[in-house]
Amino acid sequence: MHLEKVIAGYKEHREGITNKTRFQISKSNRSQIFKIKVTMKKNVGKIDKIIRIVLSILIIAFGVIEQSWWGLVGAGIILPAIMGSDPIYPLIGLNTNKS
């Protein structure tokens, strides 16, 4: 809700600025316009983390042994486990974190 207001205010502000004055925005206005807080909620549970870590280690090892790009796939699987947040989960409505 707050993010939508900030974006709407930025669009209104930008429409009112001509090309000549676009770069004359004061620093205080910039901080208000671009003040968007991004937070990632923890949505990867303990069992999910363990499965991801084990699976990604196996895939990375396979990629290194076979000298293929599979190691990158394993790295892509382990990153959400380390961070504790998977950016795909909110899109599909999934949350394995119990707390």
Phi, psi and omega in degrees: 000310180294321180299320179296321178294319180296315180295318179297319178295323178295317181296318178296318180296318183293323179295331182276356183258132176275169179299327182291325185258001184302323183270008179257018179288133181289160181297326181294322177293321179299317182294327178287321183291316187261019181275088179238120182266123180251120177234140177249120180282146177290116181230012178249118182280177185296311180295320178300318179298314182298314180298316180297317182294313180297313180298317182291324177297318178297317181292319178297316179298317177299317180297321179290316181297314182276354183052053181234181183280001180297335177300325177292324177297317177298321178295323178292333179279325184282333183300311177297329178294319179291317181286332182084008182218127179252121182291344180278328184305313179298330180293327180256005175074036183245142177209114181261001179275122182282332184273000000 
